[in-house]
Amino acid sequence: MTTLDWWVVGGYFAVLLGVGILPSRKGSGSTEDFIVSGRRLPWWIAGTSLIAASFASDTPLLVSGLTRSLGVWGNWQWWGVGISTVLAVFLFAPMWRRTGVLTDVELTELRYSGDGAAALRGTKAVYWGLLFNCYTTGAFGLVGLVKVMGATGGMDRSYALWLCAGLGMAYAIVSGLWGLVLTDMFQFSVAIFGGIALAVYSVDAAGGLDATLAAVPSDRLAIMPSSDTGLAYVLPFLLVQWWAWKNTDGSGVMVQRWVSCRDERHATGATIWYALVHYGLRCWPWIIVGLASVVVVADAELPLVKGKPDAEAAYAIMIQRVLPAGLRGLVVAWFFAEFMGSIAQAMSWGGSILTNDVYRRFLAPKDGKGRDLLVARCASVLVMFGAIVAAYTTSSITEAFKYVLQLTAAIGVVNMLRWLWWRINAWAEITAMAMSPLLVFWLAEPLMGFLRIPTTDMARMLTIVLGGTIPAVLVSLMTPTDNPARLREFYRRVRPPRPGWGPIAAGCPEVTPFVFVPRLLLQWALGLSLVYGALWGVGGLVLKQHGAALWGGAAALVGGLGLLAMLSMRTRPGSPSPGEEAPSAR
């Protein structure tokens, strides 16, 4: 890092801090302004904020590391969950927006009733909003930042950590979600520019694109593998993971953006934009850097993690080795700021949950509203310190991401069922949350041995999913049903698909479900065609696989035009189309 680079880093921090603090007045009006931006976000801001929030300083390293160590197809570890994201566009995003909740945890007492609902809300608030949130933020974000710092040099790890956390805290506690989404917009622009610039310089350092592709074994350039080993790796993500992990019906951060949108149409549009860019477009510069690093960086130059060369560190080494002064500083500043943004995001989401679902609900349910904005800011600071503590607990981003997927695999099915089946209750969610870590760390292998199931990744994933889902459903059937009045209120407000809600729907004949199931399935298919067609089309161009580029581009075009046509039409005369705001049920 040269003096010019450090001047660029300092200037970037100054601009980012100014952008984040600029809307401080908007975030100080009320708790709703602070947590969900007064529910006034347009789709393009909410969607771009989701794109920026979906990666931190670890994500380019994860993507390029998977590409270098496994091949392009290694990215199905995260590409696969795009299947559920596209489903969420048309099914879950409109329903979440219609609930009117401030946080995803608040849904528990809107959907369920009794002591189980209260217990679940408090448990989820502490577990997801504090413990899980702090771990994922600290473990993922810091590892990526430290690897970039180790390659570029010049700043002590602890100093960088506290500096980034402190700057992120400044706009997170002053401006709330308004400051976060504006910095996300700024970061998105710099991230796209920086990622493409590094890819261009990396290919040039490798001797050109043809030389880069020639240096990588052909089977590693495939978007979908054909070997038995590659398919054994990919299939669990395509067949099981996407519907089984906790974010199947939307993650906490995604839900925060949905409920902050102006209406259901904006929530739907935001998610389409996010899915297209996140899964189909943005990753390719990072993949190109991973491929070029095979030529530019030898395995012997990589640091060791658990006795093996750390493929994730190659991206950081490429920043130092191929970028000129000034541009190197911009990319390093972007990594610092991404970690800062991940801390701010954790503070915003976790703070909102601790305020709305712990303080408001349990500590001061009657007279706490006058102090809840102060509590929200204090809770955000608590989350920041938790993330910093968690930041020193892992050395591998890929390994941490793998554990997160597994630990939440038994929860996703129940999360879907709370929208699609009236009989599921709070005790089922509690059971799934309890079974998940038990299966991952202790029970999965003995259970597979007892049942004589082959020890493959697919079998282990199914064992974890079914081992959590089956007990959860049985517990739900053996415990009392929720209050029928609560279920009817939820049905009227959210208007979920009628199948699965028969007894409740019969008591609400005036309610028209917001979605017609055959139409939903067609929209889902067209959405998958758009997103994965774009992935194959852009990938085919980048990798010079002309057949993939042609067919992928055609699929994306058909999917995009089909969605435009469907979203411009109503389901039937006199009924709201998907994404259209329903009359208030309150």
Secondary structure, DSSP 8 states (H G I E B T S, - for coil): --HHHHHHHHHHHHHHHHHHHTTTTGGGS-HHHHHHGGG-B-HHHHHHHHHHHT--TTHHHHHHHHHHHT-GGGGHHHHTTHHHHHHHHHTHHHHHHHH--SSSTTHHHHH--HHHHHHHHHHHHHIIIIIIHHHHHHHHHHHHHHHHHHHH--S-HHHHHHHHHHHHHHHHHHHTHHHHHHHHHHHHHHHHHHHHHHHHHHHHHTTSHHHHHHHS-GGGG-SS--SHHHHHHHHHIIIIIHHHSGGGG--HHHHHHHHHBSSHHHHHHHHHHHHIIIIIITTHHHHHHHHHHHHHS-GGGS-EETTEE-TTHHHHHHHHHHS-TTHHHHHHHHHHHHHHHHHHHHHHHHHHHIIIIIIIIII-TTT-GGGHHHHHHHHHHHHHHHHHHHTTS-S-HHHHHHHHHHHTTTTHHHHHHHHH-TT--HHHHHHHHHHHHHIIIIIHHHHHHHTT----HHHHHHHHHHHHHHHHHHHHHHS----HHHHHHHHHHH---STT-HHHHHT-TT---S--HHHHHHHHHHHHHHHHHHHHHHHHHHTT-HHHHHHHHHHHHHHHHHHHHHHTS-SSTTS--TT-------
